Amino acid sequence: MRAIEVAQAVASAGVEPLAKLLHELAPRNYGRHTAEQLVTLAARSVSSGRASTARATSLKILGNQLQHTRQNLARLEREIDALLEQDPSAKGIQGVQEFGPKTSAVLRAELGDVERFARCDQAIAYAGLDITIKESGKWRGQRKLSKRGSGRLRRILYLAAIRCVRLEGSAFGAYFHRLVARGMKRCVALIAVMRKMLAVAYHLLKTQESFDPSKVGLAGVS
C-alpha cells in the first residue's frame, strides 16, 4: 500500500477507533493523544498529496502551453525567413552578420519604405537616436538622445550592438573598440555603433547594395 493510501486510511478511521486499537496494542505507551496526533498528521499528508497532484496537473498544462508557444514561434520564424527571402530590398541587410534574421526583420518592418527619408539623419531621428539639447533661457542642458520615434528600432539596435562588441571579426565591434581607445565612454560608443548600424541598414535598403564591412569605420556612410 502506498504512503498516501495509508494516510487516507488513518485519516478516515477517526480518533476513537484508532485510540482503541493503539490501547490494545500497547496500553502503556499509546492512547488517545497519540491517536489524535496520528489522525492530524495523516490528514495533512493527504491534503499535501492532493496539492501535489494539483501542482502536477498545473505543471503539465503549463508544459503543454510552452510547447504550443514554441511551435508557434518556430512557425513565425519560418514565415519571417520566407518574407525576407522574397524581399529584394532586404538582401543587403541579410548579409550583415551582426544583424541576424530577427534584427533584419525588425529593421525592414520598422524602416518600411526608406524612400520617405531624404537623408540618413532623418532615419536616425525616426529611431530616436538623434541628439537634443534642453534649454531654458540662459540655462543650457545636457546633450541626450531624443528617444522619439520607434522604440522597437532602438531596442533591436541596442541588442545587436551589445552582441557585436563581443563578436570576433565584427566590423562594428572593431569600430566600437576604436572609439573607446580614443577616449570615448563605452555607453556613448555603444550609441555610436547603434547609429552606425542604422546608417548601414538605411544605405543597404535604399541602394540594395551588398554589405561591405570595410566601409563601416568610414565617416558619413556605411
C-alpha positions as CSV (number, residue, x, y, z in Angstrom):
1,M,0.0,0.0,0.0
2,R,1.3,3.4,-0.9
3,A,2.1,6.0,1.8
4,I,-0.8,8.3,0.6
5,E,-3.2,5.3,0.8
6,V,-2.0,4.6,4.4
7,A,-2.5,8.2,5.3
8,Q,-6.0,8.2,3.8
9,A,-6.9,5.1,5.8
10,V,-5.7,6.6,9.1
11,A,-7.4,9.9,8.5
12,S,-10.7,8.2,7.6
13,A,-10.6,5.8,10.6
14,G,-11.0,8.6,13.1
15,V,-9.6,9.2,16.6
16,E,-11.7,6.8,18.7
17,P,-11.2,3.6,16.7
18,L,-7.5,4.3,16.4
19,A,-7.2,5.1,20.1
20,K,-8.9,1.8,20.9
21,L,-6.6,-0.1,18.6
22,L,-3.5,1.6,20.0
23,H,-4.6,0.9,23.5
24,E,-5.0,-2.8,22.7
25,L,-1.5,-3.0,21.1
26,A,0.4,-1.0,23.7
27,P,-1.7,0.3,26.5
28,R,1.3,1.7,28.4
29,N,2.8,3.7,25.5
30,Y,-0.1,4.8,23.3
31,G,-3.5,6.2,23.8
32,R,-6.0,8.9,22.7
33,H,-3.4,11.7,22.5
34,T,-1.2,9.6,20.1
35,A,-4.3,8.8,18.0
36,E,-5.2,12.5,17.7
37,Q,-1.7,13.3,16.5
38,L,-1.7,10.5,14.0
39,V,-5.1,11.5,12.5
40,T,-3.9,15.1,12.3
41,L,-0.7,14.2,10.6
42,A,-2.4,11.8,8.2
43,A,-5.0,14.5,7.3
44,R,-2.1,16.9,6.5
45,S,-0.4,14.3,4.4
46,V,-3.5,13.5,2.4
47,S,-4.0,17.3,1.8
48,S,-0.4,17.6,0.8
49,G,-0.8,14.7,-1.6
50,R,-3.8,16.4,-3.2
51,A,-1.9,19.6,-3.5
52,S,1.0,17.7,-5.2
53,T,-1.5,16.2,-7.7
54,A,-2.9,19.6,-8.4
55,R,0.6,21.1,-8.9
56,A,1.5,18.2,-11.2
57,T,-1.6,18.9,-13.3
58,S,-0.9,22.6,-13.4
59,L,2.7,21.9,-14.4
60,K,1.5,19.6,-17.2
61,I,-0.8,22.3,-18.5
62,L,2.0,24.9,-18.4
63,G,4.3,22.4,-20.2
64,N,1.7,21.9,-23.0
65,Q,1.3,25.7,-23.3
66,L,5.1,26.2,-23.5
67,Q,5.3,23.5,-26.2
68,H,2.5,25.1,-28.2
69,T,4.1,28.6,-27.8
70,R,7.4,27.2,-29.1
71,Q,5.7,25.6,-32.1
72,N,4.0,29.0,-32.9
73,L,7.3,30.8,-32.6
74,A,9.0,28.3,-34.9
75,R,6.3,28.8,-37.4
76,L,6.5,32.6,-37.2
77,E,10.3,32.4,-37.6
78,R,9.8,30.3,-40.8
79,E,7.3,32.9,-42.1
80,I,9.7,35.8,-41.4
81,D,12.6,34.0,-43.1
82,A,10.3,33.3,-46.2
83,L,9.2,37.0,-46.3
84,L,12.9,38.2,-46.1
85,E,13.9,35.8,-48.9
86,Q,11.1,37.2,-51.1
87,D,12.0,40.8,-50.4
88,P,14.7,42.1,-52.8
89,S,15.3,45.2,-50.7
90,A,16.2,43.0,-47.7
91,K,19.1,41.2,-49.4
92,G,21.7,43.7,-48.3
93,I,20.9,43.7,-44.6
94,Q,20.7,40.0,-44.6
95,G,24.4,40.0,-45.5
96,V,25.3,41.8,-42.2
97,Q,26.4,39.1,-39.8
98,E,25.7,41.2,-36.8
99,F,22.0,41.6,-37.7
100,G,20.6,38.1,-38.0
101,P,17.1,37.2,-39.2
102,K,15.1,38.8,-36.3
103,T,17.1,42.1,-36.4
104,S,16.8,42.2,-40.2
105,A,13.1,41.6,-40.0
106,V,12.6,44.4,-37.4
107,L,14.8,46.9,-39.4
108,R,12.9,46.1,-42.6
109,A,9.5,46.4,-41.0
110,E,10.2,49.5,-38.9
111,L,12.0,51.5,-41.6
112,G,9.5,50.5,-44.2
113,D,9.9,52.4,-47.4
114,V,13.2,54.1,-46.9
115,E,12.5,56.5,-49.8
116,R,10.4,58.5,-47.4
117,F,13.7,59.5,-45.7
118,A,15.5,62.1,-47.8
119,R,18.7,61.7,-45.8
120,C,20.2,59.2,-43.4
121,D,19.9,61.6,-40.4
122,Q,16.1,61.5,-40.9
123,A,16.1,57.8,-40.4
124,I,18.3,58.2,-37.4
125,A,15.9,60.8,-36.0
126,Y,13.0,58.4,-36.7
127,A,14.6,55.8,-34.5
128,G,15.1,58.5,-31.7
129,L,18.9,58.2,-32.0
130,D,19.3,61.9,-32.7
131,I,20.8,64.3,-30.1
132,T,18.7,67.0,-28.5
133,I,19.7,69.7,-26.0
134,K,17.2,71.0,-23.5
135,E,17.5,74.8,-23.0
136,S,15.7,77.2,-20.8
137,G,16.6,80.9,-21.1
138,K,20.3,81.2,-20.3
139,W,20.4,77.6,-19.0
140,R,21.9,75.1,-21.4
141,G,21.0,71.4,-20.6
142,Q,22.8,68.2,-21.4
143,R,23.0,66.6,-24.8
144,K,20.9,63.4,-24.8
145,L,19.0,61.1,-27.2
146,S,15.6,62.4,-28.2
147,K,14.2,58.8,-27.9
148,R,11.4,59.8,-30.2
149,G,10.0,57.5,-32.9
150,S,10.4,53.8,-33.0
151,G,11.3,52.2,-29.7
152,R,11.5,48.8,-31.4
153,L,14.3,50.1,-33.6
154,R,16.3,51.3,-30.6
155,R,15.8,48.1,-28.7
156,I,16.8,45.8,-31.6
157,L,19.8,48.0,-32.5
158,Y,20.9,48.1,-28.8
159,L,20.8,44.3,-28.6
160,A,22.7,44.0,-31.9
161,A,25.3,46.5,-30.8
162,I,25.8,44.6,-27.5
163,R,26.4,41.4,-29.4
164,C,28.9,42.9,-31.9
165,V,31.1,44.2,-29.1
166,R,31.9,40.6,-28.2
167,L,31.7,39.2,-31.7
168,E,35.2,38.3,-33.1
169,G,35.8,39.8,-36.5
170,S,32.8,42.2,-36.3
171,A,33.4,45.4,-38.2
172,F,31.0,47.2,-35.8
173,G,32.8,45.7,-32.8
174,A,36.1,47.0,-34.1
175,Y,34.5,50.4,-34.7
176,F,33.3,50.4,-31.0
177,H,36.8,49.5,-29.7
178,R,38.4,52.2,-31.8
179,L,36.1,54.8,-30.3
180,V,36.8,53.6,-26.8
181,A,40.5,53.6,-27.4
182,R,40.2,57.3,-28.4
183,G,38.7,58.1,-25.1
184,M,35.0,57.9,-25.7
185,K,32.9,56.5,-22.9
186,R,31.7,52.9,-23.6
187,C,28.0,53.9,-23.3
188,V,28.5,56.7,-25.8
189,A,30.5,54.5,-28.1
190,L,27.6,51.9,-28.0
191,I,25.2,54.6,-29.1
192,A,27.6,55.5,-31.9
193,V,27.5,51.8,-33.0
194,M,23.7,51.8,-33.0
195,R,23.7,54.9,-35.2
196,K,26.3,53.4,-37.5
197,M,24.2,50.2,-37.8
198,L,21.1,52.1,-38.6
199,A,23.1,54.1,-41.2
200,V,24.3,50.9,-42.8
201,A,20.7,49.4,-42.8
202,Y,19.3,52.6,-44.4
203,H,22.0,52.7,-47.1
204,L,21.7,49.0,-47.9
205,L,17.9,49.2,-48.1
206,K,18.0,52.3,-50.3
207,T,20.7,51.2,-52.7
208,Q,20.2,47.4,-52.5
209,E,24.0,47.1,-52.5
210,S,25.9,44.2,-50.8
211,F,27.3,44.9,-47.4
212,D,31.0,45.9,-47.3
213,P,32.4,45.6,-43.8
214,S,35.5,47.7,-44.7
215,K,33.3,50.8,-45.0
216,V,31.9,50.6,-41.5
217,G,34.6,52.7,-40.0
218,L,34.4,55.4,-42.7
219,A,32.8,58.7,-41.8
220,G,29.4,59.5,-43.3
221,V,28.2,56.2,-44.7
222,S,28.1,52.5,-44.2
